[in-house]
């Protein structure tokens, strides 16, 4: 049985009108969203411009118009790196290790545990030795660390790193690394099977 017009909410024409209304509403919502986004972006750029005009620290910076990011000039980047280097140098100076090389000799003097012993005459290469339990465990091994040496071999040195670990019972003196300003030697965990050599470069000449 056919429906009456009053029982059908929309006829063919009504469906078209409804569709047009939906499209118009979607267009209005999209327009409002885009306007809001553009307004936020403009507000952000205005705020940056205000800070720059007011002498904000980024006054000499430029603004990437694509990302809104602040771009520092090369001179500022270089200055920041120089400042970081100075801070690192101050920290290194405050925490550097001091080693007192109190005498020259070999095993008998090392066993006295008074500090570093210059063993150059025995190895034929400038070397300072300490027992692990007498200070050797505190010898810095990190590259770039500064060390103050007093007494014999006095000066300021920078750590190159661990350049050899030898077995004291089987190694020959010819296996000791050559060509460094100074070597520090200690037996890792007091085990002569693991005799460690740390290379230093002098920096105060």
MIDOSE-1310 file (N, C-alpha, C; in nm, 2 decimals, decimal comma, always signed):
residues 205
xxxx	+0,09/-0,12/+0,00/+0,00/+0,00/+0,00/+0,09/+0,12/+0,00; +0,07/+0,22/-0,09/+0,16/+0,33/-0,10/+0,15/+0,42/+0,03; +0,27/+0,48/+0,07/+0,26/+0,57/+0,18/+0,21/+0,70/+0,14; +0,15/+0,77/+0,23/+0,10/+0,91/+0,20/+0,22/+1,00/+0,21
xxxx	+0,21/+1,12/+0,16/+0,32/+1,22/+0,17/+0,35/+1,25/+0,31; +0,24/+1,26/+0,39/+0,26/+1,30/+0,53/+0,34/+1,20/+0,61; +0,35/+1,07/+0,56/+0,42/+0,97/+0,63/+0,57/+0,96/+0,59; +0,60/+1,03/+0,47/+0,74/+1,03/+0,43/+0,81/+1,16/+0,47
xxxx	+0,92/+1,15/+0,55/+0,98/+1,28/+0,59/+1,03/+1,36/+0,48; +1,09/+1,30/+0,38/+1,14/+1,38/+0,26/+1,10/+1,31/+0,13; +1,07/+1,39/+0,04/+1,05/+1,34/-0,09/+1,19/+1,35/-0,17; +1,19/+1,33/-0,29/+1,31/+1,33/-0,37/+1,38/+1,47/-0,36
xxxx	+1,30/+1,58/-0,37/+1,35/+1,71/-0,35/+1,41/+1,74/-0,22; +1,34/+1,69/-0,11/+1,38/+1,71/+0,02/+1,52/+1,65/+0,05; +1,55/+1,53/-0,01/+1,68/+1,47/+0,01/+1,79/+1,55/-0,04; +1,77/+1,62/-0,16/+1,87/+1,70/-0,22/+1,90/+1,82/-0,13
xxxx	+1,79/+1,88/-0,08/+1,80/+2,00/+0,00/+1,88/+1,96/+0,13; +1,85/+1,85/+0,19/+1,92/+1,80/+0,31/+2,07/+1,78/+0,28; +2,10/+1,72/+0,17/+2,24/+1,70/+0,13/+2,31/+1,83/+0,12; +2,25/+1,93/+0,06/+2,31/+2,06/+0,04/+2,34/+2,13/+0,17
xxxx	+2,24/+2,12/+0,26/+2,26/+2,18/+0,40/+2,38/+2,11/+0,47; +2,39/+1,98/+0,46/+2,51/+1,91/+0,53/+2,64/+1,96/+0,47; +2,65/+1,97/+0,34/+2,77/+2,02/+0,27/+2,81/+2,16/+0,32; +2,71/+2,25/+0,33/+2,73/+2,39/+0,37/+2,78/+2,39/+0,52
xxxx	+2,72/+2,31/+0,60/+2,76/+2,30/+0,74/+2,91/+2,26/+0,75; +2,94/+2,15/+0,68/+3,08/+2,10/+0,68/+3,18/+2,21/+0,63; +3,14/+2,29/+0,53/+3,23/+2,39/+0,48/+3,25/+2,50/+0,58; +3,14/+2,54/+0,65/+3,15/+2,64/+0,76/+3,25/+2,59/+0,87
xxxx	+3,23/+2,47/+0,91/+3,32/+2,41/+1,02/+3,46/+2,41/+0,98; +3,49/+2,37/+0,85/+3,63/+2,37/+0,80/+3,69/+2,51/+0,80; +3,61/+2,60/+0,76/+3,65/+2,74/+0,75/+3,69/+2,80/+0,88; +3,60/+2,77/+0,98/+3,63/+2,81/+1,12/+3,76/+2,75/+1,17
xxxx	+3,78/+2,62/+1,15/+3,90/+2,55/+1,19/+4,03/+2,61/+1,13; +4,02/+2,64/+1,00/+4,14/+2,70/+0,93/+4,17/+2,84/+0,98; +4,06/+2,92/+1,01/+4,08/+3,05/+1,06/+4,14/+3,05/+1,20; +4,10/+2,96/+1,28/+4,15/+2,95/+1,42/+4,30/+2,91/+1,41
xxxx	+4,34/+2,81/+1,32/+4,48/+2,77/+1,31/+4,56/+2,89/+1,26; +4,51/+2,96/+1,16/+4,59/+3,07/+1,11/+4,61/+3,18/+1,21; +4,50/+3,20/+1,29/+4,51/+3,30/+1,40/+4,61/+3,27/+1,50; +4,62/+3,14/+1,54/+4,72/+3,10/+1,64/+4,86/+3,12/+1,58
xxxx	+4,88/+3,08/+1,45/+5,01/+3,10/+1,39/+5,05/+3,25/+1,39; +4,95/+3,33/+1,35/+4,98/+3,48/+1,35/+5,02/+3,53/+1,49; +4,94/+3,48/+1,59/+4,96/+3,52/+1,73/+5,10/+3,48/+1,77; +5,15/+3,36/+1,74/+5,28/+3,31/+1,77/+5,39/+3,40/+1,71
xxxx	+5,37/+3,44/+1,58/+5,47/+3,52/+1,52/+5,47/+3,66/+1,57; +5,35/+3,71/+1,61/+5,35/+3,84/+1,67/+5,42/+3,84/+1,81; +5,40/+3,73/+1,88/+5,46/+3,73/+2,01/+5,62/+3,72/+2,00; +5,66/+3,65/+1,90/+5,81/+3,64/+1,87/+5,86/+3,78/+1,83
xxxx	+5,78/+3,85/+1,75/+5,83/+3,98/+1,70/+5,83/+4,08/+1,82; +5,74/+4,07/+1,91/+5,74/+4,15/+2,03/+5,86/+4,13/+2,12; +5,89/+4,00/+2,13/+6,01/+3,97/+2,22/+6,14/+4,03/+2,15; +6,15/+4,01/+2,02/+6,27/+4,06/+1,95/+6,28/+4,21/+1,96
xxxx	+6,16/+4,28/+1,94/+6,16/+4,43/+1,95/+6,19/+4,48/+2,09; +6,16/+4,39/+2,19/+6,18/+4,43/+2,33/+6,32/+4,40/+2,38; +6,41/+4,35/+2,29/+6,54/+4,32/+2,33/+6,56/+4,19/+2,40; +6,47/+4,09/+2,37/+6,48/+3,96/+2,42/+6,61/+3,90/+2,38
xxxx	+6,67/+3,80/+2,45/+6,79/+3,74/+2,41/+6,80/+3,69/+2,27; +6,68/+3,66/+2,21/+6,69/+3,61/+2,07/+6,66/+3,72/+1,97; +6,69/+3,85/+2,02/+6,67/+3,97/+1,93/+6,74/+3,96/+1,80; +6,86/+3,89/+1,80/+6,94/+3,88/+1,68/+6,91/+3,76/+1,60
xxxx	+6,81/+3,68/+1,65/+6,78/+3,55/+1,58/+6,68/+3,58/+1,47; +6,68/+3,49/+1,38/+6,57/+3,49/+1,28/+6,47/+3,38/+1,30; +6,36/+3,40/+1,24/+6,25/+3,30/+1,26/+6,22/+3,23/+1,13; +6,23/+3,09/+1,13/+6,20/+3,01/+1,02/+6,05/+3,02/+0,99
xxxx	+6,01/+3,08/+0,88/+5,87/+3,11/+0,86/+5,79/+2,98/+0,83; +5,86/+2,87/+0,79/+5,80/+2,74/+0,77/+5,77/+2,67/+0,90; +5,86/+2,67/+0,99/+5,85/+2,59/+1,12/+5,82/+2,68/+1,24; +5,85/+2,81/+1,23/+5,83/+2,90/+1,34/+5,95/+2,88/+1,44
xxxx	+6,05/+2,81/+1,41/+6,17/+2,78/+1,50/+6,26/+2,90/+1,50; +6,33/+2,93/+1,61/+6,43/+3,03/+1,62/+6,56/+2,98/+1,57; +6,62/+3,06/+1,48/+6,75/+3,02/+1,42/+6,86/+3,11/+1,46; +6,95/+3,06/+1,54/+7,06/+3,14/+1,59/+7,17/+3,17/+1,48
xxxx	+7,23/+3,29/+1,48/+7,33/+3,31/+1,39/+7,46/+3,23/+1,43; +7,55/+3,21/+1,33/+7,66/+3,12/+1,35/+7,75/+3,18/+1,46; +7,76/+3,31/+1,48/+7,84/+3,37/+1,58/+7,79/+3,33/+1,72; +7,66/+3,32/+1,74/+7,60/+3,29/+1,87/+7,63/+3,14/+1,90
xxxx	+7,62/+3,05/+1,80/+7,64/+2,91/+1,81/+7,79/+2,89/+1,86; +7,88/+2,96/+1,79/+8,02/+2,95/+1,82/+8,05/+3,00/+1,97; +7,98/+3,11/+2,01/+8,00/+3,16/+2,14/+7,95/+3,06/+2,25; +7,84/+2,99/+2,22/+7,78/+2,90/+2,31/+7,87/+2,78/+2,32
xxxx	+7,93/+2,73/+2,21/+8,03/+2,62/+2,22/+8,15/+2,66/+2,30; +8,20/+2,78/+2,28/+8,32/+2,82/+2,36/+8,29/+2,83/+2,50; +8,17/+2,88/+2,54/+8,13/+2,88/+2,68/+8,13/+2,74/+2,74; +8,07/+2,65/+2,67/+8,06/+2,51/+2,71/+8,20/+2,45/+2,73
xxxx	+8,29/+2,48/+2,64/+8,43/+2,43/+2,66/+8,50/+2,49/+2,78; +8,47/+2,62/+2,81/+8,53/+2,68/+2,93/+8,48/+2,61/+3,06; +8,35/+2,59/+3,06/+8,29/+2,52/+3,17/+8,35/+2,39/+3,19; +8,36/+2,31/+3,08/+8,42/+2,18/+3,09/+8,56/+2,18/+3,14
xxxx	+8,64/+2,28/+3,10/+8,78/+2,29/+3,14/+8,78/+2,32/+3,29; +8,70/+2,41/+3,34/+8,69/+2,44/+3,48/+8,66/+2,32/+3,57; +8,56/+2,24/+3,52/+8,52/+2,12/+3,59/+8,64/+2,02/+3,59; +8,71/+2,01/+3,48/+8,82/+1,91/+3,47/+8,93/+1,95/+3,57
xxxx	+8,95/+2,09/+3,57/+9,06/+2,14/+3,66/+9,02/+2,11/+3,81; +8,90/+2,13/+3,84/+8,85/+2,11/+3,98/+8,86/+1,96/+4,02; +8,85/+1,87/+3,93/+8,84/+1,73/+3,96/+8,96/+1,65/+3,92; +9,07/+1,71/+3,87/+9,18/+1,64/+3,82/+9,26/+1,58/+3,93
xxxx	+9,33/+1,47/+3,90/+9,40/+1,39/+4,00/+9,55/+1,45/+4,01; +9,60/+1,45/+4,13/+9,74/+1,49/+4,14/+9,82/+1,36/+4,19; +9,93/+1,34/+4,12/+10,02/+1,22/+4,15/+10,15/+1,28/+4,19; +10,20/+1,24/+4,30/+10,34/+1,28/+4,35/+10,43/+1,17/+4,32
xxxx	+10,53/+1,20/+4,23/+10,63/+1,10/+4,20/+10,75/+1,13/+4,29; +10,76/+1,05/+4,40/+10,85/+1,08/+4,51/+10,99/+1,04/+4,48; +11,01/+0,94/+4,40/+11,15/+0,88/+4,38/+11,16/+0,81/+4,25; +11,27/+0,77/+4,21/+11,30/+0,68/+4,10/+11,35/+0,54/+4,15
xxxx	+11,32/+0,44/+4,08/+11,36/+0,30/+4,12/+11,28/+0,20/+4,05; +11,25/+0,09/+4,13/+11,16/-0,02/+4,07/+11,09/-0,08/+4,18; +11,09/-0,22/+4,19/+10,99/-0,29/+4,28/+11,01/-0,25/+4,42; +11,13/-0,24/+4,48/+11,14/-0,21/+4,62/+11,08/-0,07/+4,65
xxxx	+11,10/+0,03/+4,57/+11,04/+0,16/+4,59/+10,89/+0,16/+4,57; +10,84/+0,08/+4,47/+10,70/+0,07/+4,45/+10,63/+0,01/+4,57; +10,69/-0,09/+4,63/+10,64/-0,16/+4,75/+10,63/-0,07/+4,87; +10,70/+0,04/+4,87/+10,70/+0,13/+4,99/+10,56/+0,20/+4,99
xxxx	+10,50/+0,21/+4,88/+10,36/+0,27/+4,88/+10,35/+0,41/+4,92; +10,45/+0,49/+4,88/+10,46/+0,63/+4,91/+10,40/+0,72/+4,80; +10,37/+0,66/+4,69/+10,32/+0,74/+4,57/+10,38/+0,68/+4,45; +10,39/+0,77/+4,34/+10,44/+0,72/+4,22/+10,59/+0,70/+4,22
xxxx	+10,64/+0,61/+4,14/+10,78/+0,58/+4,13/+10,82/+0,59/+3,98; +10,92/+0,66/+3,95/+10,97/+0,67/+3,81/+11,05/+0,55/+3,78; +11,00/+0,46/+3,69/+11,07/+0,34/+3,66/+11,13/+0,34/+3,52; +11,16/+0,46/+3,47/+11,21/+0,48/+3,33/+11,34/+0,40/+3,31
xxxx	+11,42/+0,40/+3,41/+11,55/+0,33/+3,39/+11,53/+0,18/+3,37; +11,43/+0,13/+3,42/+11,40/-0,02/+3,40/+11,34/-0,05/+3,27; +11,25/+0,04/+3,23/+11,17/+0,01/+3,10/+11,23/+0,07/+2,98; +11,32/+0,17/+3,00/+11,37/+0,24/+2,88/+11,26/+0,33/+2,81
xxxx	+11,16/+0,36/+2,88/+11,05/+0,45/+2,84/+11,00/+0,52/+2,96; +10,97/+0,65/+2,95/+10,93/+0,73/+3,06/+10,80/+0,68/+3,12; +10,81/+0,62/+3,24/+10,70/+0,55/+3,30/+10,70/+0,58/+3,45; +10,58/+0,60/+3,51/+10,56/+0,61/+3,65/+10,47/+0,50/+3,70
xxxx	+10,51/+0,42/+3,80/+10,43/+0,31/+3,85/+10,38/+0,33/+3,99; +10,26/+0,27/+4,01/+10,20/+0,26/+4,15/+10,13/+0,13/+4,16; +10,14/+0,07/+4,29/+10,06/-0,04/+4,32/+9,91/+0,00/+4,31; +9,83/-0,10/+4,28/+9,68/-0,08/+4,27/+9,63/-0,02/+4,40
xxxx	+9,67/-0,09/+4,51/+9,62/-0,05/+4,65/+9,68/+0,08/+4,70; +9,79/+0,13/+4,63/+9,86/+0,24/+4,68/+9,82/+0,37/+4,61; +9,73/+0,36/+4,52/+9,69/+0,48/+4,44/+9,66/+0,45/+4,29; +9,71/+0,33/+4,25/+9,69/+0,29/+4,11/+9,54/+0,27/+4,07
xxxx	+9,46/+0,23/+4,17/+9,32/+0,21/+4,14/+9,25/+0,34/+4,10; +9,31/+0,46/+4,15/+9,25/+0,59/+4,12/+9,30/+0,66/+4,00; +9,40/+0,59/+3,93/+9,45/+0,65/+3,81/+9,34/+0,67/+3,70; +9,33/+0,79/+3,65/+9,22/+0,81/+3,55/+9,26/+0,75/+3,42
xxxx	+9,16/+0,69/+3,35/+9,18/+0,63/+3,22/+9,10/+0,69/+3,11; +9,01/+0,78/+3,15/+8,92/+0,84/+3,05/+9,00/+0,94/+2,96; +8,99/+0,93/+2,83/+9,06/+1,02/+2,74/+9,02/+1,17/+2,77; +9,12/+1,25/+2,77/+9,10/+1,40/+2,79/+9,11/+1,44/+2,93
xxxx	+9,11/+1,35/+3,03/+9,13/+1,39/+3,17/+9,26/+1,45/+3,20; +9,27/+1,55/+3,28/+9,39/+1,62/+3,31/+9,45/+1,57/+3,44; +9,58/+1,56/+3,45/+9,65/+1,51/+3,57/+9,76/+1,60/+3,60; +9,77/+1,64/+3,73/+9,89/+1,71/+3,78/+9,99/+1,61/+3,83
xxxx	+10,11/+1,62/+3,79/+10,22/+1,54/+3,85/+10,32/+1,63/+3,92; +10,35/+1,60/+4,04/+10,45/+1,67/+4,12/+10,57/+1,59/+4,15; +10,68/+1,65/+4,19/+10,80/+1,57/+4,22/+10,87/+1,55/+4,08; +10,92/+1,43/+4,07/+10,99/+1,39/+3,94/+10,88/+1,39/+3,83
xxxx	+10,92/+1,43/+3,71/+10,83/+1,43/+3,59/+10,72/+1,54/+3,61; +10,74/+1,64/+3,69/+10,64/+1,74/+3,72/+10,58/+1,80/+3,60; +10,45/+1,83/+3,60/+10,39/+1,89/+3,49/+10,24/+1,86/+3,48; +10,17/+1,92/+3,39/+10,03/+1,89/+3,37/+10,02/+1,80/+3,24
xxxx	+9,94/+1,69/+3,25/+9,93/+1,60/+3,14/+9,78/+1,57/+3,11; +9,76/+1,53/+2,99/+9,62/+1,49/+2,95/+9,62/+1,34/+2,91; +9,52/+1,27/+2,96/+9,51/+1,12/+2,94/+9,48/+1,09/+2,80; +9,56/+1,00/+2,74/+9,53/+0,95/+2,60/+9,43/+0,83/+2,62
xxxx	+9,46/+0,75/+2,71/+9,38/+0,63/+2,74/+9,47/+0,51/+2,77; +9,41/+0,40/+2,79/+9,48/+0,27/+2,82/+9,53/+0,22/+2,69; +9,66/+0,21/+2,67/+9,72/+0,18/+2,54/+9,78/+0,03/+2,54; +9,79/-0,03/+2,66/+9,83/-0,17/+2,66/+9,80/-0,23/+2,80
xxxx	+9,77/-0,36/+2,79/+9,75/-0,44/+2,91/+9,84/-0,57/+2,89; +9,94/-0,58/+2,97/+10,04/-0,69/+2,95/+10,05/-0,78/+3,07; +10,09/-0,90/+3,04/+10,12/-1,00/+3,15/+10,26/-0,98/+3,19; +10,28/-0,93/+3,32/+10,41/-0,90/+3,37/+10,50/-1,02/+3,37
xxxx	+10,45/-1,14/+3,38/+10,53/-1,26/+3,39/+10,58/-1,31/+3,26; +10,52/-1,27/+3,15/+10,56/-1,32/+3,01/+10,60/-1,21/+2,92; +10,56/-1,08/+2,94/+10,58/-0,97/+2,85/+10,73/-0,93/+2,85; +10,77/-0,87/+2,74/+10,90/-0,82/+2,73/+10,90/-0,66/+2,73
xxxx	+11,00/-0,60/+2,77/+11,00/-0,45/+2,78/+10,98/-0,39/+2,64; +11,01/-0,47/+2,54/+10,99/-0,42/+2,40/+10,85/-0,41/+2,36; +10,76/-0,47/+2,44/+10,62/-0,46/+2,42/+10,55/-0,34/+2,48; +10,63/-0,27/+2,56/+10,57/-0,15/+2,63/+10,55/-0,04/+2,52
xxxx	+10,44/+0,03/+2,52/+10,41/+0,13/+2,41/+10,52/+0,24/+2,41; +10,55/+0,29/+2,30/+10,65/+0,39/+2,28/+10,59/+0,52/+2,22; +10,66/+0,63/+2,24/+10,63/+0,75/+2,17/+10,53/+0,84/+2,24; +10,50/+0,81/+2,37/+10,42/+0,90/+2,45/+10,50/+0,98/+2,55
xxxx	+10,45/+1,10/+2,59/+10,53/+1,18/+2,68/+10,55/+1,11/+2,82; +10,45/+1,03/+2,86/+10,47/+0,96/+2,99/+10,36/+0,85/+2,99; +10,40/+0,74/+3,06/+10,31/+0,63/+3,08/+10,29/+0,61/+3,23; +10,17/+0,58/+3,27/+10,14/+0,54/+3,41/+10,11/+0,39/+3,41
xxxx	+10,17/+0,32/+3,50/+10,16/+0,17/+3,51/+10,10/+0,13/+3,64; +10,01/+0,04/+3,64/+9,96/-0,02/+3,76/+9,91/-0,16/+3,73; +9,89/-0,25/+3,83/+9,84/-0,38/+3,80/+9,70/-0,39/+3,84; +9,61/-0,41/+3,74/+9,47/-0,41/+3,76/+9,43/-0,51/+3,87
xxxx	+9,36/-0,45/+3,97/+9,32/-0,54/+4,09/+9,43/-0,61/+4,15; +9,55/-0,55/+4,15/+9,67/-0,61/+4,21/+9,71/-0,74/+4,14; +9,67/-0,76/+4,02/+9,70/-0,89/+3,95/+9,80/-0,85/+3,84; +9,93/-0,90/+3,85/+10,03/-0,87/+3,76/+10,01/-0,93/+3,62
xxxx	+9,92/-1,02/+3,61/+9,88/-1,08/+3,48/+9,81/-0,97/+3,39; +9,77/-0,86/+3,46/+9,70/-0,76/+3,39/+9,76/-0,62/+3,42; +9,88/-0,60/+3,37/+9,96/-0,48/+3,40/+9,92/-0,38/+3,30; +9,86/-0,27/+3,35/+9,79/-0,17/+3,26/+9,88/-0,05/+3,24
xxxx	+9,89/+0,00/+3,12/+9,97/+0,12/+3,08/+9,87/+0,22/+3,03; +9,88/+0,34/+3,09/+9,80/+0,45/+3,05/+9,89/+0,56/+2,99; +9,86/+0,60/+2,87/+9,94/+0,70/+2,81/+9,90/+0,84/+2,84; +10,00/+0,93/+2,85/+9,97/+1,08/+2,88/+10,04/+1,16/+2,78
xxxx	+9,98/+1,28/+2,75/+10,04/+1,38/+2,67/+10,06/+1,51/+2,75; +10,18/+1,56/+2,75/+10,21/+1,68/+2,84/+10,14/+1,81/+2,77; +10,08/+1,89/+2,85/+10,00/+2,00/+2,79/+10,05/+2,14/+2,84; +10,15/+2,14/+2,93/+10,20/+2,27/+2,99/+10,33/+2,31/+2,94
x	+10,38/+2,26/+2,83/+10,51/+2,30/+2,78/+10,51/+2,42/+2,69
